[in-house]
Each structure stands twice: as C-alpha cells, then as structure tokens.
Amino acid sequence: MKQDPIIAELRRTRDRIAAEFNYDVRALFAHYKQMERESGATYVHRGPKLVKKPALKSK
C-alpha cells in the first residue's frame, strides 16, 4: 500500500512533539491544556455519559 505523505507528516509531527515531553502523557496533557487556556477555545469536551437506569437493582 502506498504511504500517504500527509499522514506521514502528521506522524512525524506527533512524534516530534511527544519527544519534546519525553513521551510523558501527563506532561503532554498539561501542555495541551495550557494551550487551550491561552487560546480561549475548547478543543475537546466530552461530558459525562448519562446512565438511564441503574446497573444493579437495589434490594
């Protein structure tokens, strides 16, 4: 299968950014949250999932 140059560039960029933070997920998350605060935009917000009925019946 032919490699898509755009996908390859995205993967290189992702790896470069992750390397800047020693591939530390917590540090990456903090970095992106700081960028979000500075921009004033909400990048991703997933509210809690609503449960329609209890999983277990109470006795």
C-alpha distance matrix in Angstrom:
0.0 3.8 6.4 9.2 12.4 14.7 13.2 13.3 16.9 17.9 17.0 18.9 21.8 21.9 22.1 24.7 26.9 26.7 27.8 30.7 32.0 31.3 28.7 31.8 31.0 34.6 34.8 31.6 33.1 36.4 34.9 33.1 36.3 38.3 36.1 36.5 40.3 40.6 38.7 40.7 37.6 36.3 32.6 32.3 35.2 34.9 38.4 39.4 38.6 41.7 43.0 44.7 46.7 47.4 45.3 48.4 51.8 54.7 57.7
3.8 0.0 3.8 6.4 9.2 11.9 11.2 11.1 14.3 15.9 15.5 17.0 19.7 20.4 20.8 23.0 25.2 25.6 26.6 29.2 30.9 30.5 28.2 31.4 30.6 34.2 34.0 30.7 32.4 35.5 33.6 31.9 35.2 36.9 34.4 35.1 38.8 38.8 36.8 39.0 36.1 35.2 31.5 31.6 34.7 34.9 38.4 39.9 39.3 42.5 44.0 45.9 48.0 48.9 46.9 50.2 53.5 56.4 59.6
6.4 3.8 0.0 3.8 6.2 8.9 7.8 7.3 10.6 12.2 11.7 13.2 15.9 16.7 17.1 19.2 21.5 21.9 22.9 25.5 27.2 26.9 24.6 27.9 27.2 30.7 30.4 27.1 28.9 31.9 29.9 28.3 31.7 33.3 30.9 31.7 35.4 35.3 33.5 35.8 33.0 32.2 28.5 28.8 32.0 32.4 36.0 37.5 37.3 40.6 42.3 44.4 46.6 47.3 45.5 48.7 52.2 54.8 58.1
9.2 6.4 3.8 0.0 3.8 5.5 5.4 6.2 8.7 10.1 10.8 12.4 14.4 15.4 16.6 18.5 20.3 21.2 22.5 24.7 26.4 26.7 24.4 27.4 26.5 29.8 29.3 25.8 27.4 30.3 28.2 26.3 29.6 31.2 28.5 29.1 32.9 32.6 30.5 32.8 30.0 29.4 25.7 26.3 29.6 30.2 33.9 35.7 35.6 38.9 40.9 42.8 45.3 46.2 44.6 48.0 51.4 54.0 57.4
12.4 9.2 6.2 3.8 0.0 3.8 5.5 4.9 6.1 8.6 9.8 10.4 12.2 14.1 15.2 16.3 18.4 19.8 20.9 22.7 24.8 25.3 23.5 26.6 26.0 29.2 28.2 24.8 26.7 29.3 26.7 25.1 28.6 29.7 26.9 27.9 31.6 30.9 29.0 31.6 29.1 28.8 25.3 26.3 29.9 30.9 34.7 36.7 37.0 40.4 42.5 44.7 47.2 48.1 46.6 50.0 53.4 55.9 59.3
14.7 11.9 8.9 5.5 3.8 0.0 3.8 5.4 5.1 6.2 8.7 9.9 10.6 12.3 14.2 15.3 16.6 18.3 19.9 21.4 23.2 24.2 22.2 25.0 24.0 27.0 26.0 22.5 24.0 26.6 24.0 22.1 25.5 26.6 23.7 24.5 28.2 27.6 25.5 28.0 25.4 25.2 21.7 22.8 26.4 27.6 31.3 33.6 33.9 37.3 39.7 41.8 44.5 45.4 44.2 47.7 51.0 53.4 56.9
13.2 11.2 7.8 5.4 5.5 3.8 0.0 3.8 5.4 5.0 6.2 8.6 9.8 10.4 12.2 14.2 15.4 16.4 18.2 20.1 21.6 22.2 19.8 22.6 21.5 24.6 24.1 20.6 22.0 24.9 22.8 20.9 24.3 25.8 23.2 23.9 27.7 27.6 25.7 28.0 25.2 24.5 20.8 21.4 24.9 25.7 29.4 31.4 31.6 35.1 37.2 39.5 41.9 42.7 41.2 44.7 48.0 50.5 53.9
13.3 11.1 7.3 6.2 4.9 5.4 3.8 0.0 3.8 5.5 5.2 6.2 8.7 9.9 10.6 12.3 14.4 15.3 16.4 18.6 20.5 20.7 18.7 21.9 21.4 24.7 23.9 20.6 22.7 25.4 23.1 21.7 25.3 26.6 24.1 25.4 29.0 28.6 27.1 29.7 27.3 26.7 23.1 23.9 27.4 28.3 32.0 33.8 34.2 37.8 39.9 42.3 44.6 45.1 43.6 46.9 50.3 52.7 56.0
16.9 14.3 10.6 8.7 6.1 5.1 5.4 3.8 0.0 3.8 5.4 5.1 6.1 8.5 9.8 10.5 12.3 14.1 15.2 16.7 18.9 19.7 18.2 21.2 20.9 23.8 22.5 19.2 21.3 23.6 20.9 19.7 23.4 24.2 21.5 23.0 26.5 25.8 24.3 27.1 25.0 24.8 21.4 22.7 26.4 27.8 31.5 33.6 34.4 38.0 40.3 42.8 45.3 45.9 44.5 47.9 51.3 53.5 57.0
17.9 15.9 12.2 10.1 8.6 6.2 5.0 5.5 3.8 0.0 3.8 5.5 5.1 6.1 8.6 9.8 10.6 12.2 14.1 15.5 17.1 18.2 16.2 18.8 18.0 20.8 19.8 16.3 18.1 20.6 18.2 16.6 20.1 21.3 18.8 19.9 23.5 23.2 21.7 24.3 21.9 21.5 17.9 19.0 22.6 24.0 27.7 29.8 30.6 34.2 36.6 39.2 41.7 42.2 40.9 44.3 47.7 49.8 53.3
17.0 15.5 11.7 10.8 9.8 8.7 6.2 5.2 5.4 3.8 0.0 3.8 5.4 5.0 6.1 8.5 10.0 10.4 12.1 14.3 15.7 16.0 13.8 16.8 16.3 19.6 18.8 15.5 17.7 20.5 18.4 17.2 20.8 22.2 20.2 21.5 25.0 25.0 23.9 26.4 24.1 23.3 19.7 20.3 23.7 24.7 28.4 30.1 30.8 34.5 36.5 39.3 41.5 41.7 40.2 43.4 46.9 49.0 52.4
18.9 17.0 13.2 12.4 10.4 9.9 8.6 6.2 5.1 5.5 3.8 0.0 3.8 5.5 5.1 6.1 8.7 9.9 10.4 12.5 14.6 15.0 13.6 16.9 17.1 20.2 18.8 15.9 18.6 20.8 18.3 17.8 21.6 22.3 20.3 22.2 25.5 25.0 24.2 27.1 25.3 24.9 21.5 22.6 26.0 27.4 31.0 32.8 33.8 37.5 39.7 42.5 44.8 44.9 43.4 46.5 50.1 52.0 55.4
21.8 19.7 15.9 14.4 12.2 10.6 9.8 8.7 6.1 5.1 5.4 3.8 0.0 3.8 5.4 5.0 6.2 8.5 9.8 10.8 13.0 14.2 13.0 15.8 15.7 18.4 16.7 13.5 16.1 18.0 15.2 14.6 18.4 18.9 16.7 18.7 21.9 21.3 20.5 23.5 21.8 21.7 18.4 19.9 23.5 25.2 28.8 30.9 32.2 35.9 38.3 41.2 43.5 43.7 42.5 45.7 49.2 51.0 54.4
21.9 20.4 16.7 15.4 14.1 12.3 10.4 9.9 8.5 6.1 5.0 5.5 3.8 0.0 3.8 5.5 5.3 6.1 8.6 10.1 11.2 12.3 10.3 12.9 12.4 15.3 14.1 10.8 13.2 15.7 13.5 12.6 16.3 17.5 15.7 17.4 20.7 20.7 20.1 22.7 20.9 20.1 16.8 17.7 21.0 22.5 26.0 27.8 29.1 32.8 35.1 38.0 40.2 40.3 39.0 42.1 45.6 47.4 50.8
22.1 20.8 17.1 16.6 15.2 14.2 12.2 10.6 9.8 8.6 6.1 5.1 5.4 3.8 0.0 3.8 5.5 5.1 6.0 8.7 10.1 10.1 8.5 11.8 12.4 15.5 14.2 11.6 14.6 16.9 14.9 14.9 18.5 19.5 18.2 20.2 23.2 23.2 23.0 25.7 24.2 23.4 20.2 20.9 24.1 25.3 28.7 30.2 31.5 35.2 37.3 40.4 42.3 42.1 40.6 43.5 47.1 48.8 52.1
24.7 23.0 19.2 18.5 16.3 15.3 14.2 12.3 10.5 9.8 8.5 6.1 5.0 5.5 3.8 0.0 3.8 5.5 5.1 6.4 9.1 9.8 9.6 12.6 13.7 16.2 14.1 11.8 15.1 16.6 14.0 14.6 18.3 18.4 17.0 19.6 22.4 21.7 21.8 24.9 23.8 23.6 20.6 22.0 25.2 27.0 30.3 32.1 33.6 37.4 39.6 42.8 44.9 44.6 43.3 46.2 49.8 51.3 54.7
26.9 25.2 21.5 20.3 18.4 16.6 15.4 14.4 12.3 10.6 10.0 8.7 6.2 5.3 5.5 3.8 0.0 3.8 5.4 5.2 6.9 9.0 8.4 10.6 11.2 13.3 10.9 8.3 11.6 13.0 10.2 10.8 14.5 14.7 13.4 16.0 18.7 18.2 18.5 21.5 20.5 20.2 17.5 18.9 22.0 24.0 27.2 29.0 30.9 34.6 37.0 40.2 42.3 42.1 40.9 43.9 47.4 48.8 52.2
26.7 25.6 21.9 21.2 19.8 18.3 16.4 15.3 14.1 12.2 10.4 9.9 8.5 6.1 5.1 5.5 3.8 0.0 3.8 5.4 5.3 6.3 4.8 7.4 8.2 10.9 9.2 7.0 10.5 12.3 10.6 11.4 14.8 15.6 15.1 17.3 19.9 20.1 20.6 23.1 22.1 21.2 18.4 19.1 21.9 23.3 26.4 27.8 29.5 33.3 35.4 38.7 40.6 40.1 38.7 41.5 45.1 46.4 49.7
27.8 26.6 22.9 22.5 20.9 19.9 18.2 16.4 15.2 14.1 12.1 10.4 9.8 8.6 6.0 5.1 5.4 3.8 0.0 3.8 5.3 4.8 5.4 8.5 10.7 13.1 10.9 9.8 13.5 14.7 12.9 14.5 17.7 17.9 17.6 20.2 22.5 22.3 23.2 26.0 25.2 24.6 21.9 22.8 25.6 27.1 30.1 31.4 33.2 36.9 38.9 42.3 44.0 43.4 41.9 44.5 48.2 49.5 52.7
30.7 29.2 25.5 24.7 22.7 21.4 20.1 18.6 16.7 15.5 14.3 12.5 10.8 10.1 8.7 6.4 5.2 5.4 3.8 0.0 3.8 5.7 7.5 9.2 11.4 12.7 9.7 9.0 12.7 13.0 10.7 12.9 16.0 15.4 15.2 18.3 20.1 19.6 20.8 23.7 23.5 23.3 21.0 22.4 25.1 27.0 30.0 31.5 33.6 37.3 39.5 42.9 44.8 44.2 43.0 45.6 49.2 50.3 53.6
32.0 30.9 27.2 26.4 24.8 23.2 21.6 20.5 18.9 17.1 15.7 14.6 13.0 11.2 10.1 9.1 6.9 5.3 5.3 3.8 0.0 3.8 5.4 5.7 8.1 9.1 6.2 6.3 10.0 10.3 8.9 11.5 14.1 14.0 14.5 17.3 18.9 19.0 20.5 23.0 22.8 22.1 20.0 20.9 23.2 25.0 27.6 28.9 31.1 34.7 36.8 40.3 42.0 41.2 40.0 42.5 46.0 47.0 50.2
31.3 30.5 26.9 26.7 25.3 24.2 22.2 20.7 19.7 18.2 16.0 15.0 14.2 12.3 10.1 9.8 9.0 6.3 4.8 5.7 3.8 0.0 3.8 5.3 8.7 10.4 8.5 9.0 12.5 13.3 12.5 14.8 17.3 17.6 18.3 20.8 22.5 22.8 24.3 26.7 26.2 25.3 23.0 23.5 25.7 27.0 29.6 30.5 32.4 36.1 37.9 41.4 42.9 41.8 40.3 42.7 46.3 47.3 50.4
28.7 28.2 24.6 24.4 23.5 22.2 19.8 18.7 18.2 16.2 13.8 13.6 13.0 10.3 8.5 9.6 8.4 4.8 5.4 7.5 5.4 3.8 0.0 3.8 6.1 9.0 8.2 7.6 10.8 12.6 12.2 13.6 16.2 17.3 17.7 19.7 21.9 22.6 23.6 25.8 24.8 23.5 20.9 21.0 23.2 24.2 26.9 27.7 29.4 33.0 34.8 38.3 39.7 38.8 37.2 39.7 43.3 44.5 47.6
31.8 31.4 27.9 27.4 26.6 25.0 22.6 21.9 21.2 18.8 16.8 16.9 15.8 12.9 11.8 12.6 10.6 7.4 8.5 9.2 5.7 5.3 3.8 0.0 3.8 5.5 5.3 6.2 8.7 10.0 10.7 12.5 14.3 15.5 16.7 18.4 20.1 21.3 22.7 24.5 23.8 22.3 20.1 20.0 21.7 22.6 25.0 25.6 27.6 31.1 32.8 36.5 37.8 36.7 35.2 37.6 41.1 42.1 45.2
31.0 30.6 27.2 26.5 26.0 24.0 21.5 21.4 20.9 18.0 16.3 17.1 15.7 12.4 12.4 13.7 11.2 8.2 10.7 11.4 8.1 8.7 6.1 3.8 0.0 3.8 5.5 5.0 6.1 8.6 9.8 10.6 12.1 14.1 15.3 16.3 18.3 19.9 21.0 22.4 21.3 19.4 17.2 16.6 18.1 18.9 21.3 21.9 23.8 27.4 29.2 32.8 34.2 33.3 31.9 34.4 38.0 39.0 42.2
34.6 34.2 30.7 29.8 29.2 27.0 24.6 24.7 23.8 20.8 19.6 20.2 18.4 15.3 15.5 16.2 13.3 10.9 13.1 12.7 9.1 10.4 9.0 5.5 3.8 0.0 3.8 5.4 5.1 6.2 8.6 10.0 10.5 12.2 14.2 15.2 16.4 18.3 19.9 21.0 20.5 18.6 17.1 16.6 17.6 18.6 20.5 21.1 23.5 26.9 28.8 32.4 33.8 32.7 31.7 34.0 37.4 38.2 41.4
34.8 34.0 30.4 29.3 28.2 26.0 24.1 23.9 22.5 19.8 18.8 18.8 16.7 14.1 14.2 14.1 10.9 9.2 10.9 9.7 6.2 8.5 8.2 5.3 5.5 3.8 0.0 3.8 5.4 5.1 6.1 8.7 9.8 10.5 12.4 14.2 15.3 16.5 18.4 20.0 19.9 18.7 17.2 17.5 19.0 20.6 22.8 23.8 26.4 29.8 31.9 35.5 37.1 36.2 35.3 37.7 41.0 41.8 45.0
31.6 30.7 27.1 25.8 24.8 22.5 20.6 20.6 19.2 16.3 15.5 15.9 13.5 10.8 11.6 11.8 8.3 7.0 9.8 9.0 6.3 9.0 7.6 6.2 5.0 5.4 3.8 0.0 3.8 5.5 5.0 6.3 8.6 9.9 10.6 12.3 14.3 15.4 16.5 18.4 17.7 16.4 14.4 14.9 17.0 18.7 21.3 22.7 25.0 28.6 30.9 34.3 36.2 35.6 34.7 37.4 40.8 41.8 45.2
33.1 32.4 28.9 27.4 26.7 24.0 22.0 22.7 21.3 18.1 17.7 18.6 16.1 13.2 14.6 15.1 11.6 10.5 13.5 12.7 10.0 12.5 10.8 8.7 6.1 5.1 5.4 3.8 0.0 3.8 5.4 5.2 6.1 8.5 9.9 10.4 12.3 14.2 15.3 16.4 15.6 13.8 12.1 12.1 13.7 15.4 17.7 19.1 21.7 25.1 27.5 31.0 32.9 32.4 31.7 34.4 37.7 38.6 42.1
36.4 35.5 31.9 30.3 29.3 26.6 24.9 25.4 23.6 20.6 20.5 20.8 18.0 15.7 16.9 16.6 13.0 12.3 14.7 13.0 10.3 13.3 12.6 10.0 8.6 6.2 5.1 5.5 3.8 0.0 3.8 5.5 5.1 6.1 8.6 9.8 10.5 12.3 14.2 15.3 15.4 14.2 13.4 14.0 15.2 17.4 19.3 20.8 23.7 27.0 29.5 33.0 34.9 34.2 33.8 36.4 39.6 40.2 43.6
34.9 33.6 29.9 28.2 26.7 24.0 22.8 23.1 20.9 18.2 18.4 18.3 15.2 13.5 14.9 14.0 10.2 10.6 12.9 10.7 8.9 12.5 12.2 10.7 9.8 8.6 6.1 5.0 5.4 3.8 0.0 3.8 5.5 5.2 6.3 8.7 10.0 10.7 12.4 14.4 14.5 14.0 12.9 14.3 16.3 18.9 21.2 23.2 26.0 29.3 32.0 35.4 37.5 37.1 36.7 39.4 42.6 43.4 46.9
33.1 31.9 28.3 26.3 25.1 22.1 20.9 21.7 19.7 16.6 17.2 17.8 14.6 12.6 14.9 14.6 10.8 11.4 14.5 12.9 11.5 14.8 13.6 12.5 10.6 10.0 8.7 6.3 5.2 5.5 3.8 0.0 3.8 5.3 5.0 6.1 8.7 9.8 10.5 12.2 11.5 10.7 9.1 10.7 13.1 15.8 18.4 20.7 23.3 26.7 29.5 32.7 35.1 35.0 34.7 37.7 40.8 41.8 45.4
36.3 35.2 31.7 29.6 28.6 25.5 24.3 25.3 23.4 20.1 20.8 21.6 18.4 16.3 18.5 18.3 14.5 14.8 17.7 16.0 14.1 17.3 16.2 14.3 12.1 10.5 9.8 8.6 6.1 5.1 5.5 3.8 0.0 3.8 5.4 4.9 6.2 8.7 9.9 10.6 10.4 9.3 9.0 10.1 11.5 14.4 16.4 18.7 21.7 24.8 27.8 31.0 33.3 33.2 33.2 36.0 39.0 39.8 43.4
38.3 36.9 33.3 31.2 29.7 26.6 25.8 26.6 24.2 21.3 22.2 22.3 18.9 17.5 19.5 18.4 14.7 15.6 17.9 15.4 14.0 17.6 17.3 15.5 14.1 12.2 10.5 9.9 8.5 6.1 5.2 5.3 3.8 0.0 3.8 5.3 5.1 6.2 8.6 10.0 11.0 11.2 11.4 13.3 14.8 17.9 19.8 22.2 25.3 28.3 31.3 34.5 36.8 36.7 36.8 39.5 42.5 43.1 46.6
36.1 34.4 30.9 28.5 26.9 23.7 23.2 24.1 21.5 18.8 20.2 20.3 16.7 15.7 18.2 17.0 13.4 15.1 17.6 15.2 14.5 18.3 17.7 16.7 15.3 14.2 12.4 10.6 9.9 8.6 6.3 5.0 5.4 3.8 0.0 3.8 5.5 5.1 6.1 8.6 9.0 9.9 9.6 12.4 14.6 17.9 20.3 23.0 25.9 29.0 32.2 35.2 37.8 37.9 38.0 41.0 43.9 44.8 48.5
36.5 35.1 31.7 29.1 27.9 24.5 23.9 25.4 23.0 19.9 21.5 22.2 18.7 17.4 20.2 19.6 16.0 17.3 20.2 18.3 17.3 20.8 19.7 18.4 16.3 15.2 14.2 12.3 10.4 9.8 8.7 6.1 4.9 5.3 3.8 0.0 3.8 5.5 5.2 6.1 5.9 6.2 6.7 9.4 11.3 14.8 17.0 20.0 22.9 25.8 29.1 32.0 34.7 35.1 35.4 38.4 41.2 42.2 45.8
40.3 38.8 35.4 32.9 31.6 28.2 27.7 29.0 26.5 23.5 25.0 25.5 21.9 20.7 23.2 22.4 18.7 19.9 22.5 20.1 18.9 22.5 21.9 20.1 18.3 16.4 15.3 14.3 12.3 10.5 10.0 8.7 6.2 5.1 5.5 3.8 0.0 3.8 5.5 5.3 7.2 8.1 9.9 12.2 13.1 16.6 18.1 21.0 24.3 26.8 30.2 33.0 35.7 35.9 36.5 39.3 42.0 42.6 46.2
40.6 38.8 35.3 32.6 30.9 27.6 27.6 28.6 25.8 23.2 25.0 25.0 21.3 20.7 23.2 21.7 18.2 20.1 22.3 19.6 19.0 22.8 22.6 21.3 19.9 18.3 16.5 15.4 14.2 12.3 10.7 9.8 8.7 6.2 5.1 5.5 3.8 0.0 3.8 5.6 8.2 10.4 11.7 14.7 16.2 19.9 21.6 24.6 27.7 30.3 33.7 36.5 39.3 39.6 40.1 43.0 45.7 46.4 50.0
38.7 36.8 33.5 30.5 29.0 25.5 25.7 27.1 24.3 21.7 23.9 24.2 20.5 20.1 23.0 21.8 18.5 20.6 23.2 20.8 20.5 24.3 23.6 22.7 21.0 19.9 18.4 16.5 15.3 14.2 12.4 10.5 9.9 8.6 6.1 5.2 5.5 3.8 0.0 3.8 5.4 8.4 9.7 13.1 15.0 18.7 20.7 24.0 26.9 29.5 33.0 35.6 38.5 39.2 39.7 42.9 45.5 46.4 50.1
40.7 39.0 35.8 32.8 31.6 28.0 28.0 29.7 27.1 24.3 26.4 27.1 23.5 22.7 25.7 24.9 21.5 23.1 26.0 23.7 23.0 26.7 25.8 24.5 22.4 21.0 20.0 18.4 16.4 15.3 14.4 12.2 10.6 10.0 8.6 6.1 5.3 5.6 3.8 0.0 3.8 6.8 9.4 12.4 13.4 17.1 18.5 21.9 24.9 27.2 30.8 33.2 36.2 37.0 37.8 40.9 43.4 44.1 47.9
37.6 36.1 33.0 30.0 29.1 25.4 25.2 27.3 25.0 21.9 24.1 25.3 21.8 20.9 24.2 23.8 20.5 22.1 25.2 23.5 22.8 26.2 24.8 23.8 21.3 20.5 19.9 17.7 15.6 15.4 14.5 11.5 10.4 11.0 9.0 5.9 7.2 8.2 5.4 3.8 0.0 3.8 6.1 9.2 10.6 14.3 16.2 19.8 22.4 24.8 28.4 30.8 33.9 34.9 35.6 38.9 41.4 42.5 46.2
36.3 35.2 32.2 29.4 28.8 25.2 24.5 26.7 24.8 21.5 23.3 24.9 21.7 20.1 23.4 23.6 20.2 21.2 24.6 23.3 22.1 25.3 23.5 22.3 19.4 18.6 18.7 16.4 13.8 14.2 14.0 10.7 9.3 11.2 9.9 6.2 8.1 10.4 8.4 6.8 3.8 0.0 3.8 5.8 6.9 10.6 12.6 16.1 18.7 21.3 24.8 27.3 30.4 31.2 31.9 35.2 37.7 38.9 42.6
32.6 31.5 28.5 25.7 25.3 21.7 20.8 23.1 21.4 17.9 19.7 21.5 18.4 16.8 20.2 20.6 17.5 18.4 21.9 21.0 20.0 23.0 20.9 20.1 17.2 17.1 17.2 14.4 12.1 13.4 12.9 9.1 9.0 11.4 9.6 6.7 9.9 11.7 9.7 9.4 6.1 3.8 0.0 3.8 6.8 10.1 13.1 16.4 18.6 21.5 24.9 27.5 30.5 31.3 31.5 34.9 37.7 39.1 42.9
32.3 31.6 28.8 26.3 26.3 22.8 21.4 23.9 22.7 19.0 20.3 22.6 19.9 17.7 20.9 22.0 18.9 19.1 22.8 22.4 20.9 23.5 21.0 20.0 16.6 16.6 17.5 14.9 12.1 14.0 14.3 10.7 10.1 13.3 12.4 9.4 12.2 14.7 13.1 12.4 9.2 5.8 3.8 0.0 3.8 6.5 9.8 12.9 14.9 18.0 21.3 23.9 26.9 27.7 27.8 31.2 34.1 35.6 39.3
35.2 34.7 32.0 29.6 29.9 26.4 24.9 27.4 26.4 22.6 23.7 26.0 23.5 21.0 24.1 25.2 22.0 21.9 25.6 25.1 23.2 25.7 23.2 21.7 18.1 17.6 19.0 17.0 13.7 15.2 16.3 13.1 11.5 14.8 14.6 11.3 13.1 16.2 15.0 13.4 10.6 6.9 6.8 3.8 0.0 3.7 6.2 9.6 12.0 14.8 18.2 20.9 23.8 24.6 25.1 28.4 31.1 32.4 36.2
34.9 34.9 32.4 30.2 30.9 27.6 25.7 28.3 27.8 24.0 24.7 27.4 25.2 22.5 25.3 27.0 24.0 23.3 27.1 27.0 25.0 27.0 24.2 22.6 18.9 18.6 20.6 18.7 15.4 17.4 18.9 15.8 14.4 17.9 17.9 14.8 16.6 19.9 18.7 17.1 14.3 10.6 10.1 6.5 3.7 0.0 3.8 6.6 8.4 11.5 14.8 17.5 20.4 21.2 21.6 25.0 27.7 29.2 33.0
38.4 38.4 36.0 33.9 34.7 31.3 29.4 32.0 31.5 27.7 28.4 31.0 28.8 26.0 28.7 30.3 27.2 26.4 30.1 30.0 27.6 29.6 26.9 25.0 21.3 20.5 22.8 21.3 17.7 19.3 21.2 18.4 16.4 19.8 20.3 17.0 18.1 21.6 20.7 18.5 16.2 12.6 13.1 9.8 6.2 3.8 0.0 3.8 6.5 8.8 12.3 15.0 17.8 18.7 19.5 22.8 25.2 26.5 30.3
39.4 39.9 37.5 35.7 36.7 33.6 31.4 33.8 33.6 29.8 30.1 32.8 30.9 27.8 30.2 32.1 29.0 27.8 31.4 31.5 28.9 30.5 27.7 25.6 21.9 21.1 23.8 22.7 19.1 20.8 23.2 20.7 18.7 22.2 23.0 20.0 21.0 24.6 24.0 21.9 19.8 16.1 16.4 12.9 9.6 6.6 3.8 0.0 3.8 6.2 9.2 12.4 14.8 15.2 16.0 19.1 21.6 22.9 26.7
38.6 39.3 37.3 35.6 37.0 33.9 31.6 34.2 34.4 30.6 30.8 33.8 32.2 29.1 31.5 33.6 30.9 29.5 33.2 33.6 31.1 32.4 29.4 27.6 23.8 23.5 26.4 25.0 21.7 23.7 26.0 23.3 21.7 25.3 25.9 22.9 24.3 27.7 26.9 24.9 22.4 18.7 18.6 14.9 12.0 8.4 6.5 3.8 0.0 3.8 6.4 9.4 12.0 12.9 13.4 16.9 19.4 21.2 25.0
41.7 42.5 40.6 38.9 40.4 37.3 35.1 37.8 38.0 34.2 34.5 37.5 35.9 32.8 35.2 37.4 34.6 33.3 36.9 37.3 34.7 36.1 33.0 31.1 27.4 26.9 29.8 28.6 25.1 27.0 29.3 26.7 24.8 28.3 29.0 25.8 26.8 30.3 29.5 27.2 24.8 21.3 21.5 18.0 14.8 11.5 8.8 6.2 3.8 0.0 3.8 6.2 9.1 10.5 12.0 15.3 17.2 18.9 22.7
43.0 44.0 42.3 40.9 42.5 39.7 37.2 39.9 40.3 36.6 36.5 39.7 38.3 35.1 37.3 39.6 37.0 35.4 38.9 39.5 36.8 37.9 34.8 32.8 29.2 28.8 31.9 30.9 27.5 29.5 32.0 29.5 27.8 31.3 32.2 29.1 30.2 33.7 33.0 30.8 28.4 24.8 24.9 21.3 18.2 14.8 12.3 9.2 6.4 3.8 0.0 3.8 5.6 6.9 8.4 11.7 13.6 15.5 19.3
44.7 45.9 44.4 42.8 44.7 41.8 39.5 42.3 42.8 39.2 39.3 42.5 41.2 38.0 40.4 42.8 40.2 38.7 42.3 42.9 40.3 41.4 38.3 36.5 32.8 32.4 35.5 34.3 31.0 33.0 35.4 32.7 31.0 34.5 35.2 32.0 33.0 36.5 35.6 33.2 30.8 27.3 27.5 23.9 20.9 17.5 15.0 12.4 9.4 6.2 3.8 0.0 3.8 7.0 9.2 12.1 13.1 15.3 18.8
46.7 48.0 46.6 45.3 47.2 44.5 41.9 44.6 45.3 41.7 41.5 44.8 43.5 40.2 42.3 44.9 42.3 40.6 44.0 44.8 42.0 42.9 39.7 37.8 34.2 33.8 37.1 36.2 32.9 34.9 37.5 35.1 33.3 36.8 37.8 34.7 35.7 39.3 38.5 36.2 33.9 30.4 30.5 26.9 23.8 20.4 17.8 14.8 12.0 9.1 5.6 3.8 0.0 3.8 6.4 8.7 9.3 11.7 15.2
47.4 48.9 47.3 46.2 48.1 45.4 42.7 45.1 45.9 42.2 41.7 44.9 43.7 40.3 42.1 44.6 42.1 40.1 43.4 44.2 41.2 41.8 38.8 36.7 33.3 32.7 36.2 35.6 32.4 34.2 37.1 35.0 33.2 36.7 37.9 35.1 35.9 39.6 39.2 37.0 34.9 31.2 31.3 27.7 24.6 21.2 18.7 15.2 12.9 10.5 6.9 7.0 3.8 0.0 3.8 5.5 6.7 8.8 12.5
45.3 46.9 45.5 44.6 46.6 44.2 41.2 43.6 44.5 40.9 40.2 43.4 42.5 39.0 40.6 43.3 40.9 38.7 41.9 43.0 40.0 40.3 37.2 35.2 31.9 31.7 35.3 34.7 31.7 33.8 36.7 34.7 33.2 36.8 38.0 35.4 36.5 40.1 39.7 37.8 35.6 31.9 31.5 27.8 25.1 21.6 19.5 16.0 13.4 12.0 8.4 9.2 6.4 3.8 0.0 3.8 6.8 9.6 12.9
48.4 50.2 48.7 48.0 50.0 47.7 44.7 46.9 47.9 44.3 43.4 46.5 45.7 42.1 43.5 46.2 43.9 41.5 44.5 45.6 42.5 42.7 39.7 37.6 34.4 34.0 37.7 37.4 34.4 36.4 39.4 37.7 36.0 39.5 41.0 38.4 39.3 43.0 42.9 40.9 38.9 35.2 34.9 31.2 28.4 25.0 22.8 19.1 16.9 15.3 11.7 12.1 8.7 5.5 3.8 0.0 3.8 6.3 9.4
51.8 53.5 52.2 51.4 53.4 51.0 48.0 50.3 51.3 47.7 46.9 50.1 49.2 45.6 47.1 49.8 47.4 45.1 48.2 49.2 46.0 46.3 43.3 41.1 38.0 37.4 41.0 40.8 37.7 39.6 42.6 40.8 39.0 42.5 43.9 41.2 42.0 45.7 45.5 43.4 41.4 37.7 37.7 34.1 31.1 27.7 25.2 21.6 19.4 17.2 13.6 13.1 9.3 6.7 6.8 3.8 0.0 3.8 6.5
54.7 56.4 54.8 54.0 55.9 53.4 50.5 52.7 53.5 49.8 49.0 52.0 51.0 47.4 48.8 51.3 48.8 46.4 49.5 50.3 47.0 47.3 44.5 42.1 39.0 38.2 41.8 41.8 38.6 40.2 43.4 41.8 39.8 43.1 44.8 42.2 42.6 46.4 46.4 44.1 42.5 38.9 39.1 35.6 32.4 29.2 26.5 22.9 21.2 18.9 15.5 15.3 11.7 8.8 9.6 6.3 3.8 0.0 3.8
57.7 59.6 58.1 57.4 59.3 56.9 53.9 56.0 57.0 53.3 52.4 55.4 54.4 50.8 52.1 54.7 52.2 49.7 52.7 53.6 50.2 50.4 47.6 45.2 42.2 41.4 45.0 45.2 42.1 43.6 46.9 45.4 43.4 46.6 48.5 45.8 46.2 50.0 50.1 47.9 46.2 42.6 42.9 39.3 36.2 33.0 30.3 26.7 25.0 22.7 19.3 18.8 15.2 12.5 12.9 9.4 6.5 3.8 0.0
